[in-house]
Amino acid sequence: MGRLIKYLFYLIILAAIGLVGYAYLGPWFGEDFSPPLAEIRQPVTLHAD
């Protein structure tokens, strides 16, 4: 059971390192993480009784 927790811990650490690396290196590989620049308006209907 201890070995399973240790491997799970290593997997979580590697996933976190991969996510941070993807966030920093993504723009170099053509990924665009910027939000859309257009304003979006949608009507909302509230049902107040």
N, CA, C and O atoms as a CHARMM CRD file, in Angstrom:
* protein
*
  196
    1    1 MET  N      0.82600  -1.18600   0.00000 PROA 1      0.00000
    2    1 MET  CA     0.00000   0.00000   0.00000 PROA 1      0.00000
    3    1 MET  C      0.87000   1.24900   0.00000 PROA 1      0.00000
    4    1 MET  O      0.54000   2.24000  -0.65100 PROA 1      0.00000
    5    2 GLY  N      1.97700   1.20300   0.72700 PROA 2      0.00000
    6    2 GLY  CA     2.88200   2.34500   0.77100 PROA 2      0.00000
    7    2 GLY  C      3.51800   2.62800  -0.57700 PROA 2      0.00000
    8    2 GLY  O      3.72800   3.78200  -0.95200 PROA 2      0.00000
    9    3 ARG  N      3.82300   1.55300  -1.30500 PROA 3      0.00000
   10    3 ARG  CA     4.42700   1.72200  -2.62600 PROA 3      0.00000
   11    3 ARG  C      3.45400   2.37600  -3.60200 PROA 3      0.00000
   12    3 ARG  O      3.85300   3.18400  -4.44100 PROA 3      0.00000
   13    4 LEU  N      2.17700   2.02100  -3.48700 PROA 4      0.00000
   14    4 LEU  CA     1.15200   2.60800  -4.34600 PROA 4      0.00000
   15    4 LEU  C      1.02200   4.11100  -4.07400 PROA 4      0.00000
   16    4 LEU  O      0.91200   4.90100  -5.01200 PROA 4      0.00000
   17    5 ILE  N      1.03300   4.50200  -2.82200 PROA 5      0.00000
   18    5 ILE  CA     0.94200   5.91600  -2.46600 PROA 5      0.00000
   19    5 ILE  C      2.17800   6.66500  -2.95500 PROA 5      0.00000
   20    5 ILE  O      2.07200   7.79800  -3.42500 PROA 5      0.00000
   21    6 LYS  N      3.34300   6.04100  -2.84900 PROA 6      0.00000
   22    6 LYS  CA     4.57400   6.67200  -3.31700 PROA 6      0.00000
   23    6 LYS  C      4.53200   6.89500  -4.83000 PROA 6      0.00000
   24    6 LYS  O      4.91800   7.96300  -5.30500 PROA 6      0.00000
   25    7 TYR  N      4.07000   5.90500  -5.58700 PROA 7      0.00000
   26    7 TYR  CA     3.98700   6.05500  -7.03700 PROA 7      0.00000
   27    7 TYR  C      2.93100   7.08700  -7.42300 PROA 7      0.00000
   28    7 TYR  O      3.11900   7.84400  -8.37500 PROA 7      0.00000
   29    8 LEU  N      1.82200   7.11900  -6.68300 PROA 8      0.00000
   30    8 LEU  CA     0.80100   8.11400  -6.93500 PROA 8      0.00000
   31    8 LEU  C      1.33200   9.51500  -6.65900 PROA 8      0.00000
   32    8 LEU  O      1.03600  10.44600  -7.40800 PROA 8      0.00000
   33    9 PHE  N      2.10200   9.67500  -5.60800 PROA 9      0.00000
   34    9 PHE  CA     2.72400  10.95600  -5.28800 PROA 9      0.00000
   35    9 PHE  C      3.68000  11.38500  -6.40400 PROA 9      0.00000
   36    9 PHE  O      3.66500  12.54300  -6.82000 PROA 9      0.00000
   37   10 TYR  N      4.50500  10.46700  -6.88600 PROA 10     0.00000
   38   10 TYR  CA     5.41700  10.79600  -7.99000 PROA 10     0.00000
   39   10 TYR  C      4.65400  11.16700  -9.25600 PROA 10     0.00000
   40   10 TYR  O      5.06300  12.06700  -9.99000 PROA 10     0.00000
   41   11 LEU  N      3.55000  10.47700  -9.51200 PROA 11     0.00000
   42   11 LEU  CA     2.73600  10.77700 -10.68800 PROA 11     0.00000
   43   11 LEU  C      2.11700  12.17400 -10.58300 PROA 11     0.00000
   44   11 LEU  O      2.05900  12.89800 -11.57700 PROA 11     0.00000
   45   12 ILE  N      1.66200  12.55400  -9.40500 PROA 12     0.00000
   46   12 ILE  CA     1.09100  13.88400  -9.20500 PROA 12     0.00000
   47   12 ILE  C      2.15100  14.95300  -9.39100 PROA 12     0.00000
   48   12 ILE  O      1.88100  15.98500 -10.00500 PROA 12     0.00000
   49   13 ILE  N      3.35200  14.72800  -8.87400 PROA 13     0.00000
   50   13 ILE  CA     4.45300  15.68900  -9.03800 PROA 13     0.00000
   51   13 ILE  C      4.81300  15.83600 -10.51300 PROA 13     0.00000
   52   13 ILE  O      5.00000  16.95500 -10.99000 PROA 13     0.00000
   53   14 LEU  N      4.91200  14.72900 -11.24100 PROA 14     0.00000
   54   14 LEU  CA     5.23000  14.79800 -12.66800 PROA 14     0.00000
   55   14 LEU  C      4.12500  15.49100 -13.46200 PROA 14     0.00000
   56   14 LEU  O      4.40900  16.23400 -14.40200 PROA 14     0.00000
   57   15 ALA  N      2.88100  15.25400 -13.09300 PROA 15     0.00000
   58   15 ALA  CA     1.77200  15.91700 -13.78000 PROA 15     0.00000
   59   15 ALA  C      1.80300  17.41800 -13.52500 PROA 15     0.00000
   60   15 ALA  O      1.53700  18.20100 -14.43800 PROA 15     0.00000
   61   16 ALA  N      2.12000  17.83200 -12.31000 PROA 16     0.00000
   62   16 ALA  CA     2.20700  19.26600 -12.00400 PROA 16     0.00000
   63   16 ALA  C      3.34700  19.91200 -12.77200 PROA 16     0.00000
   64   16 ALA  O      3.18800  21.01300 -13.29900 PROA 16     0.00000
   65   17 ILE  N      4.49000  19.25000 -12.84400 PROA 17     0.00000
   66   17 ILE  CA     5.62500  19.77800 -13.60800 PROA 17     0.00000
   67   17 ILE  C      5.26400  19.86600 -15.09000 PROA 17     0.00000
   68   17 ILE  O      5.61100  20.84300 -15.75300 PROA 17     0.00000
   69   18 GLY  N      4.57600  18.85800 -15.61000 PROA 18     0.00000
   70   18 GLY  CA     4.14600  18.87800 -17.01000 PROA 18     0.00000
   71   18 GLY  C      3.15800  19.99300 -17.29200 PROA 18     0.00000
   72   18 GLY  O      3.22700  20.62900 -18.34400 PROA 18     0.00000
   73   19 LEU  N      2.23900  20.23800 -16.36900 PROA 19     0.00000
   74   19 LEU  CA     1.26200  21.30300 -16.56000 PROA 19     0.00000
   75   19 LEU  C      1.93000  22.67100 -16.54900 PROA 19     0.00000
   76   19 LEU  O      1.61300  23.51900 -17.38300 PROA 19     0.00000
   77   20 VAL  N      2.84000  22.89200 -15.62700 PROA 20     0.00000
   78   20 VAL  CA     3.56500  24.17000 -15.57900 PROA 20     0.00000
   79   20 VAL  C      4.42700  24.33400 -16.82800 PROA 20     0.00000
   80   20 VAL  O      4.49300  25.42600 -17.39300 PROA 20     0.00000
   81   21 GLY  N      5.08400  23.26700 -17.26200 PROA 21     0.00000
   82   21 GLY  CA     5.88700  23.32400 -18.47700 PROA 21     0.00000
   83   21 GLY  C      5.03600  23.61700 -19.70200 PROA 21     0.00000
   84   21 GLY  O      5.44800  24.37700 -20.57900 PROA 21     0.00000
   85   22 TYR  N      3.86500  23.02700 -19.76900 PROA 22     0.00000
   86   22 TYR  CA     2.96300  23.28400 -20.90100 PROA 22     0.00000
   87   22 TYR  C      2.48000  24.73300 -20.88600 PROA 22     0.00000
   88   22 TYR  O      2.34100  25.35200 -21.94100 PROA 22     0.00000
   89   23 ALA  N      2.22700  25.27000 -19.70500 PROA 23     0.00000
   90   23 ALA  CA     1.76900  26.66000 -19.61200 PROA 23     0.00000
   91   23 ALA  C      2.85900  27.62600 -20.06500 PROA 23     0.00000
   92   23 ALA  O      2.56500  28.63300 -20.70900 PROA 23     0.00000
   93   24 TYR  N      4.10600  27.32900 -19.73600 PROA 24     0.00000
   94   24 TYR  CA     5.19200  28.22500 -20.13300 PROA 24     0.00000
   95   24 TYR  C      5.66200  28.00100 -21.56400 PROA 24     0.00000
   96   24 TYR  O      6.00300  28.96000 -22.25700 PROA 24     0.00000
   97   25 LEU  N      5.68500  26.76300 -22.01300 PROA 25     0.00000
   98   25 LEU  CA     6.21300  26.45900 -23.34700 PROA 25     0.00000
   99   25 LEU  C      5.13800  26.36000 -24.42300 PROA 25     0.00000
  100   25 LEU  O      5.47000  26.27100 -25.60500 PROA 25     0.00000
  101   26 GLY  N      3.86700  26.37300 -24.05200 PROA 26     0.00000
  102   26 GLY  CA     2.77500  26.27000 -25.01700 PROA 26     0.00000
  103   26 GLY  C      2.80000  27.33200 -26.09900 PROA 26     0.00000
  104   26 GLY  O      2.64300  26.99400 -27.27200 PROA 26     0.00000
  105   27 PRO  N      2.99500  28.62800 -25.75500 PROA 27     0.00000
  106   27 PRO  CA     3.03300  29.64600 -26.81400 PROA 27     0.00000
  107   27 PRO  C      4.15000  29.43600 -27.83700 PROA 27     0.00000
  108   27 PRO  O      4.01500  29.85800 -28.98600 PROA 27     0.00000
  109   28 TRP  N      5.22500  28.80500 -27.44700 PROA 28     0.00000
  110   28 TRP  CA     6.30900  28.53900 -28.40600 PROA 28     0.00000
  111   28 TRP  C      5.91800  27.46500 -29.41500 PROA 28     0.00000
  112   28 TRP  O      6.47900  27.40400 -30.50900 PROA 28     0.00000
  113   29 PHE  N      4.95500  26.61500 -29.04700 PROA 29     0.00000
  114   29 PHE  CA     4.52400  25.53800 -29.92700 PROA 29     0.00000
  115   29 PHE  C      3.18900  25.83200 -30.60800 PROA 29     0.00000
  116   29 PHE  O      2.56900  24.93000 -31.17100 PROA 29     0.00000
  117   30 GLY  N      2.74400  27.09300 -30.56000 PROA 30     0.00000
  118   30 GLY  CA     1.55900  27.49100 -31.29800 PROA 30     0.00000
  119   30 GLY  C      0.27300  27.49100 -30.50500 PROA 30     0.00000
  120   30 GLY  O     -0.78300  27.74700 -31.08300 PROA 30     0.00000
  121   31 GLU  N      0.30100  27.21900 -29.22000 PROA 31     0.00000
  122   31 GLU  CA    -0.90900  27.27100 -28.40300 PROA 31     0.00000
  123   31 GLU  C     -1.13400  28.70100 -27.93300 PROA 31     0.00000
  124   31 GLU  O     -0.19800  29.37300 -27.50100 PROA 31     0.00000
  125   32 ASP  N     -2.37100  29.16100 -28.01800 PROA 32     0.00000
  126   32 ASP  CA    -2.70000  30.52200 -27.61000 PROA 32     0.00000
  127   32 ASP  C     -3.62900  30.45600 -26.40700 PROA 32     0.00000
  128   32 ASP  O     -4.76200  29.98900 -26.52500 PROA 32     0.00000
  129   33 PHE  N     -3.16400  30.91700 -25.25200 PROA 33     0.00000
  130   33 PHE  CA    -3.94200  30.84400 -24.02700 PROA 33     0.00000
  131   33 PHE  C     -4.63500  32.15800 -23.69200 PROA 33     0.00000
  132   33 PHE  O     -5.22400  32.28000 -22.61900 PROA 33     0.00000
  133   34 SER  N     -4.58000  33.13000 -24.57000 PROA 34     0.00000
  134   34 SER  CA    -5.18100  34.42400 -24.27300 PROA 34     0.00000
  135   34 SER  C     -6.70900  34.32800 -24.41600 PROA 34     0.00000
  136   34 SER  O     -7.21100  33.56600 -25.24300 PROA 34     0.00000
  137   35 PRO  N     -7.43700  35.09800 -23.61300 PROA 35     0.00000
  138   35 PRO  CA    -8.89700  35.06700 -23.71000 PROA 35     0.00000
  139   35 PRO  C     -9.37400  35.77100 -24.97600 PROA 35     0.00000
  140   35 PRO  O     -8.64000  36.58000 -25.54400 PROA 35     0.00000
  141   36 PRO  N    -10.58900  35.47600 -25.42600 PROA 36     0.00000
  142   36 PRO  CA   -11.11900  36.18500 -26.59500 PROA 36     0.00000
  143   36 PRO  C    -11.29300  37.66900 -26.28900 PROA 36     0.00000
  144   36 PRO  O    -11.66900  38.03900 -25.17700 PROA 36     0.00000
  145   37 LEU  N    -11.01900  38.51200 -27.27400 PROA 37     0.00000
  146   37 LEU  CA   -11.03400  39.94800 -27.07000 PROA 37     0.00000
  147   37 LEU  C    -12.38000  40.59300 -27.37800 PROA 37     0.00000
  148   37 LEU  O    -12.55000  41.79000 -27.14300 PROA 37     0.00000
  149   38 ALA  N    -13.32200  39.84500 -27.88800 PROA 38     0.00000
  150   38 ALA  CA   -14.63300  40.39500 -28.22600 PROA 38     0.00000
  151   38 ALA  C    -15.55800  40.31200 -27.00200 PROA 38     0.00000
  152   38 ALA  O    -15.53100  39.34100 -26.24600 PROA 38     0.00000
  153   39 GLU  N    -16.36100  41.34300 -26.83600 PROA 39     0.00000
  154   39 GLU  CA   -17.33400  41.34700 -25.75200 PROA 39     0.00000
  155   39 GLU  C    -18.54900  40.53600 -26.17200 PROA 39     0.00000
  156   39 GLU  O    -19.05300  40.70100 -27.28300 PROA 39     0.00000
  157   40 ILE  N    -19.01800  39.67200 -25.30400 PROA 40     0.00000
  158   40 ILE  CA   -20.16900  38.81700 -25.60600 PROA 40     0.00000
  159   40 ILE  C    -21.29700  39.19200 -24.65700 PROA 40     0.00000
  160   40 ILE  O    -21.12600  39.18600 -23.43800 PROA 40     0.00000
  161   41 ARG  N    -22.43500  39.51400 -25.22200 PROA 41     0.00000
  162   41 ARG  CA   -23.60900  39.85800 -24.42400 PROA 41     0.00000
  163   41 ARG  C    -24.71600  38.86000 -24.72400 PROA 41     0.00000
  164   41 ARG  O    -25.01600  38.57700 -25.88300 PROA 41     0.00000
  165   42 GLN  N    -25.31900  38.33100 -23.66700 PROA 42     0.00000
  166   42 GLN  CA   -26.42900  37.40500 -23.82100 PROA 42     0.00000
  167   42 GLN  C    -27.55700  37.85300 -22.90700 PROA 42     0.00000
  168   42 GLN  O    -27.31300  38.19200 -21.74900 PROA 42     0.00000
  169   43 PRO  N    -28.79200  37.86100 -23.40900 PROA 43     0.00000
  170   43 PRO  CA   -29.90600  38.24400 -22.54100 PROA 43     0.00000
  171   43 PRO  C    -30.18800  37.15300 -21.49600 PROA 43     0.00000
  172   43 PRO  O    -30.06900  35.95900 -21.76900 PROA 43     0.00000
  173   44 VAL  N    -30.56000  37.59900 -20.30900 PROA 44     0.00000
  174   44 VAL  CA   -30.86200  36.68500 -19.22400 PROA 44     0.00000
  175   44 VAL  C    -32.29200  36.96000 -18.76200 PROA 44     0.00000
  176   44 VAL  O    -32.65500  38.10500 -18.49300 PROA 44     0.00000
  177   45 THR  N    -33.08400  35.92300 -18.67300 PROA 45     0.00000
  178   45 THR  CA   -34.44900  36.04000 -18.19000 PROA 45     0.00000
  179   45 THR  C    -34.50200  35.54200 -16.75800 PROA 45     0.00000
  180   45 THR  O    -34.18500  34.38500 -16.48500 PROA 45     0.00000
  181   46 LEU  N    -34.90700  36.42500 -15.83100 PROA 46     0.00000
  182   46 LEU  CA   -35.03400  36.04800 -14.43200 PROA 46     0.00000
  183   46 LEU  C    -36.49400  35.78600 -14.10800 PROA 46     0.00000
  184   46 LEU  O    -37.35800  36.59400 -14.44600 PROA 46     0.00000
  185   47 HSD  N    -36.77200  34.69300 -13.47300 PROA 47     0.00000
  186   47 HSD  CA   -38.12400  34.33100 -13.09200 PROA 47     0.00000
  187   47 HSD  C    -38.29500  34.59300 -11.60300 PROA 47     0.00000
  188   47 HSD  O    -38.06600  33.70600 -10.78000 PROA 47     0.00000
  189   48 ALA  N    -38.69600  35.81100 -11.26000 PROA 48     0.00000
  190   48 ALA  CA   -38.91500  36.16900  -9.86600 PROA 48     0.00000
  191   48 ALA  C    -40.40700  36.08700  -9.56900 PROA 48     0.00000
  192   48 ALA  O    -41.22100  36.74400 -10.21800 PROA 48     0.00000
  193   49 ASP  N    -40.74400  35.28800  -8.59800 PROA 49     0.00000
  194   49 ASP  CA   -42.16800  35.12500  -8.24900 PROA 49     0.00000
  195   49 ASP  C    -42.47500  35.87000  -6.97700 PROA 49     0.00000
  196   49 ASP  O    -43.61600  35.85900  -6.51500 PROA 49     0.00000
